[in-house]
Every structure is written in structure tokens, then in C-alpha cells.
Amino acid sequence: MILSLIVYTGTAIAMAWLGKHVSDREQRIIGKGGAPLSCWSWEIVMGVLLYVVISALRWQTSWDYNMYYSYYVSMQSLGEFSRENFEPLFALLTHLMARAGLHFSLYFAFWAAVQIALLTYALRHRKILLPWIALCIFMGPYYIFWMGFIRQSVVECLFVIMVEAIVRRKYWQYLLLSILAICIHKMCVLFIPLALVPLVRVHHIKRWVPFALLVTCVVLGTFPQWIQWIFDRLGQFADVLHYGHYYRLFMSHDLEYAFRPVIGPSRLFPLLSCFVVMWYYPALKRRFASDVYMSAMYRFMLVYMAYINLLANTTQYLSRPGELMRGCFLVMVGYTLYYLWHERKWLPFAAMAVFNFYYAYYEILKAGLNPASIYYPELYHTFLF
């Protein structure tokens, strides 16, 4: 528990300080008529290196660690994967690093570097968000999730860059990045229809409408029996959509996928954060009037929250496609925290801080009280000792 507290808290504070330092320095330079800082200023490079080192030294932290570890070391010893359905680019890079004899810590360091480099590059023109994003990543659920679902986390961070290609109408660039993402995780074929989301007009929609739609999704997600009704009518067509396995699970009436009307902090706090973002969105639009990127991220955030709440009480595999937009929610939380702090709106800021900075400590407490529980992978371990 102590190691986890030190690593998550210390890394969050260090990266937040580096983000604030580079943001303040850039604002001073621009105020004097200078050009914005490079996206790889020394503060950002130090932050990336810190993130990579912490990720490289971890051991059995997050759920899929052992799976990726066993695939990598089996590749080194046997020369082939024990799993055959990895996407081509992911398999190729893993194969090259394994055949080069790189230690498994360097393998995990590489994917961590890709994650944080993509996210940092996406925010290169919005450095004011970096300290808030850093706090959210390590005190919220993002780091633990990203370290577990390596392929998915990389494409989640890539999508934060791809949104900029959409708003700049660089559709060929977006398509090429989508193809690259599909070569890392096949689920990214969904990126192609997602390009239509920013085209949805929300400027003249009354404020209560998105609230009502999201509440409707929460209610429907609390009673997920309607999903089985859909699967009943999909039949074997589910195989075409690559959901055949889940179709058969629903048909088996497995209790794991049955009605589970539970809403704990892990679902409630992001939902409440979304409500705060939605409430202050008109103010954010005025504060960042020329930022079309933020407007697009807001739309993706609404789609993300609607989707995961619709499927919150079923198997996680059905909610995963929506999680491709998780980074959009993270960015909107960063915008809102920045706005509330600088406008001195202390009560909503405190609420957002609780909603977004609780997760690591909540999971550490659960794992510490029951070390043999399913929460064990939430803790930070290192192979060094």
C-alpha cells in the first residue's frame, strides 16, 4: 500500500508541477511576443521520462500484465506467440523487441512511451491542461487501465490526436491514422464512423436535453435485459460483427452477464463529473471561443458517457468500443478543472477534484484491506524488490 501511495501520488505531483512550469513559462514568453514553446521542452521530456520509468519498473500492476508478460517471454524462448490473433503491427513490434533480446521492462517502457508521447503531442497547443491531466491520470483510473490494456490504451491516446485531424478536415490523414490504429487493435475500425460525431450540432440545443439523454442512458443501463432482446434478434449475425462469443454468453444466461443494478463510485463519479462539464460547457465555450478542438471533444465525451452507461451493467467487452473515446472525457475534465480553478469557483472545483482524484486511493484501500482480492492488480509493484 505504501509503495502504491508513494508512486501514484509522487508521480502525479511531479508531472503536474512539470506541466504547470512549462505552461506558465510558455504564457510568459507569449506575453512578451515570443513563439509558443516546442512540444518537447525540457519539462515535457522530463515528464515523459518519469512516466516511462515508472511504467517500466512495475510488476503485475493491472489486470493484463501477466498475459502480455507471458506472451513476450514465450516469444523470446520459443520464437512464436502463444496467441495467434494479435494485430499485425503490435505482433511485429513485439516480435522485433523479443528477438532483439530486450528485457521485458523495456518492452513495457516502449508502449508506455508511445502512450504518453501521443497524449502529450495531442495537447502541444494546450499546455495549460497538462497539470490537470497529469493529476487525473495518476489519481484517477487512467494509468491503471492504460497499463493493463496496452493495445487499447495506445489507440485511445492516438484518437486524442485524430480528433484534431477531424476538426481541421484532414480526412485522409484521419483515415491513414485509423488504418494504423486498426493494425494495433482491430476494434479501431469504429474510428471511421466516429468521424461523423463532430458534425452533430449542439450549439442551439437547450442545456437540459443532453442531461435528459444521459439520464435515460443511465436508466436503460441499469436494466440491461433489453440488450439480450437485441442479441436474440441479431442471431448468428453477431459473428459478422465479431460479437458472436458474447452472443453465445448471453444465450447461456450466465449470471456474470445478468441483471446487476449496482452503481458504485467507479461509475457514479465519472457520471457526476460529466454533469459538471455539461453544466459549465456554455462558460467553457465563451472562455475558449476559438477552440473548435474543445467543441469536438465535448461531443465525443457525450457519446462516450452515453455508450458506457448504456452497457455499464453487462460484460465489459461490450462497453470497450466506447472506451476508445475515454481520452476525450479526460481532456474535457482537464478543461473544466482549469476553468473552475482560474475562475475561483471553489465548490464545483472541489467536487470535480473528489470525483477525479479519488480512484487510486479508493482502489489501494480496497486492495490493502483484502490483499488476496481481485483488487490486487491495482497496487503498484516493482520487480526490483
N, C-alpha and C positions, 0 to 999 in steps of 0.2 A: 504493500500500500504506500509506504513512504517513498519508494523509488518512483512509483507512478505519479504521486503528488508532485515530487520534485521535477520530474521530466516534463509533465504536461504543463504545470504552472510556470516553471522556469523558461521553457521554450516559448510559451505564449507571450510572456512578458518581454523576453529578449527580442523576439521577432516584431512585437508591437512597437517596442522602442525604436528598432531599426526602421520600421515603416514610418513612424512619426518623424524621425530625424530626417529621412530623405524627403518626405512630403513638405516639412517646414523649410528645409533648405531649398527645395525647388520653388516654393512660393516666394521666398526672399529674392531668389535670382530673377524670377519672372517680374517681381515688383520693381526691380532695377532695370528692366528692359532686356534681360537676358533670355536665352532659349531654355526650354524645358530640359531637365537632366536626362541622360541616357537611361534606358530601361535597365542597364546593368551597371549602375553606380555602385560604389563600394558597399553601401548599406544593403542593397538588394542582393549583391553577391554573397555577403556575409549571411544574410537571412536564408538564402538558398542552401549554402553550405551547412548551416546549422540544421536545417530541415533534413538534408540528406544524411548527415552523420547520425542524427537521432534515429532515422529510419533504418540505416544500415546496421546499427548495433542492436536493434530489437530482436527478441527471440520469442516465438509463439504468441506474439501480440496480434490480436484479431483472428477471426474465425478461419479463414482460408490459408493462414500462414503455412501450416503443416502440409497442406495439399501442394502449394507451389514449391515449397522446400523439397518435398519428396520427388516432384517432377524434375526439378533442377538437378538434384544429386543423382537421380536414376539416369538422367541423360548423360551425366559425366561418367558414371560407372558402366552403363550398358550401351550408350551411344544412341539410344532411342527413347521416345516418350512412352510412359506407361499409360498415357491418354492420347488418343489419336485425333480428337476433334478440335484441337486448338486452331485458332485462326492463323492464316499463313504468316503474316508479319510478326505476330507475337511468337509463333513457333520458330521462325527464322532467327530472331534476335536471341531467344533463349538458347537455341542450338549453337549459335556462334559464341556466346559467352561461356556456355558449358564446355564446348570443345577447346576454347582458349584456356581452360583451367582456372577461371576466375572463382574466387571464394564466393560462397552463397551470399555473404553480406554485401559484396559488390553488386551482385545481381539485384538484390532488393534496393540498394542505393541507386542503381541506374533508373529503375522505374519510379522511385521517389523523386529523383531529379527531373524526370520527364513531367511528372505531375505538377510540381511546384514551379518549374520553369514555364510551363504552359499557362498556369494561372497568373503568374507574375507578368508575363508578356501581355496577357489579355488586359491587365489593369495598368499598363505602362503609361497611359494618358490620364489615369485616375488614381494617382499615388495617395491621395487623401483617404482612400478606402483601405490602404494596406494595414494600418494598425488594427482596425476593427475586424478585418478579415482574418488576421493572424490570431486574435483573441477567440474568434468564433471557431476557427479550425481546431485549435488545441483544447479549448474548454468546452466546445460543443462536440457533436458526434462525428465531424467530418474526418479528422485524422484517423480515428479508429476504423471507420468504414473504408476510407481510401486505402489504408494499409492492408485490409482484408481482401477487397475486391479489386485486385491490381488492374486487370484489363479494363474493367468498367470505370474505375476511378480516373484512368488516363483519358478515356474518351469523354468523361464528364468534364474534365478540365479543358480538353480540346474544344468542347462545344461552347465554352465561355468565349473563346476566340472566334468561333464560327458565327456567333451572333453578330459580331461586327461586320463580317462579310455580307450578312443579310442586309443590315441597315445601310450599308454602302452600295448595295445592289451588285455586288461582285458574285453573281450566282455561279459562274464557272469555278471560281475559287472555292465557293461553298461546296459544290459538287465534288471537286477533287479532294477536299478535306473529308467529305463524307465517305468517299471510297477508301481513303487512308484509314479512317476510323473503323470501317467495316472489316478491314484486314486485321484489326486488333480485337474487335468484338462484333460479331455478326448482328447483334441487336441494333447496331447503329444504322441499319437500313431505314430505321424510323426517322433518322435525321432528315431524309429527303422530304417527307410530308410536313415535318415540323417547320420547314422554311416558310410555310404559309401563316404561321401564328402571328408574326409581327404585322401582317396585313389587316388583322382584325382591329377595327376602330373601337377605342374605349374612351375617347376624349369626351364624348357627349352623353355617355351612359351615366345615369344617376348613381350616386355613391352606394345606395342600398342594394343595387342589382347584383354586383359581384359578391357582396356579403350573403345575399339570399341564395345565390347559386352555390356558393361554397358550403353553406349550412345544409343545403339539400344534398350535396355530395356526402357530407358527414353522416347525415341520417341514413341515406341509402347504404353507405359503407358499414353502418352498424348492423344492418340486417342483410348480409351478403347472399341470402338464398337466391336472389334474382340472378346472381352470376351462374348458378347451376342451371337455371332456366335457359340462359343463353347457351351454355355448353350443350345442353340437351338438344338444342336446335342446330348447333354447329356440326355435331356428329363427327364423322371422320374428316370433315373439312378442317378441323383443328390441326390435323397433321400437316396440312399445307401451310398453315400459319406458324408451324413449329411449336404448337401448344398441345400436341397430341398426348404427351406424357401427363400434362396437367388435366386434360380432358378425362383420361382414364382414372386419375386420382379422384376427381370429382364424382365420377361414376361409381367409385368404390365406397363412397360415403365415409371416407376415412375421417375420424374425429379431429385429426390435426387441421383439416380444412373446413370444419363445420362452423356453426354459428359461435362467434366469440365476442360478445358485446363488452369488450374491455377497452377503456381509453385511459392509458397511463400517461405519465409525464413525457415519455418519448414521442407520443403522438399529440398530446394536448399542447405542449409548449411551442412546437413549431406552428401549430394551428393558431395559437394566440398571437405569435409573432407576425403571422401573415395578416391577421386582422389589424394589428397596429400599423403595418406597412400600408395596407389598403386605406386606412383612415387618414394617414398623413400623405398619401400619394399626391393629392392636389397641391399640397405645400411643397413636396419634392419637385413636382413639375415646375412650379414657379422658381424654386431655388436653382434647379438645373435645367433651365428653359431650353437651352440649345443642345441638350444631351439626348439625342434620339436613341442612343445605345441603352440608356436607362429605361426609356419607354418600352423598348423591345424586351428587356429583361423583366419588366413588370408583367408583361403579357405571358411570358414563359413561366414566371412564378405562379400566376393564377392557374395555368394549365397543369403545372406540376402538383400544386396543392390539391386541386380538384381530383386529379387522377389517383394520387396515393391515398386520399381519404375515401375514394370510392372502393378501393381494394384493400383498405387497411386491415380488415378482419379476415383476410384469406391468406393463402400461401404467399410468401414474399416474392416468389418467382413471377407472380402475376403483376406485382407492383414495380418490379425492376425496370421495365421500359420507361416508366415515368421518372425514375431516378436519374435518367440521362440529363434531366434539366435541374438536378439538385444544385448545381453551381449557380444557376440563375437566382434561386432563392437566397443562397449565400450572399451574392452580390447585392441584392435588394436589402437584405438585413444590414449589410455594411453601409449602404447609402442612408438608411434610416437611422442607424446609430450615430453616424457622422452628423446628420441634420439635428437630431434631438440634443446631442451634446453641445453643438455650437449655438443652438437657439436657446440653450439653458432650460429645456423642458425636462426637468429632473424626474418627475414622477413617471412619465412614459419611458424615459431613458432607463430608469431603474428597473421597470418592468421588462423591457427588452433585454437588459443585461441578465436578469434572472432567467428569462426564457432561453437565452442562447449560451450562457456561460455555466450552466448547471451540469451538463451531461457527464463530463469526465468525472466530476466529483461524485455524482449520483451512482455511476457505474462502479467506481472504485470502492465506494462504501458497500455496495451490494456484494461485490466480489470479496472484499475483506471480511465481511460478516459470514460468508459462506464460501471458503476457498475452493471447495470441490464442486461448485455450482457451474452452471452454463455461463456465468459472468467472468470466469477465469480469463478468457482471452482479452477482456477489456483492460486488464492490468498490463503495465509495461514491464517487460523482462528483457534482459540482455544476455547474450551468450558468453560475455566476458567473465561473468561470475554468477 
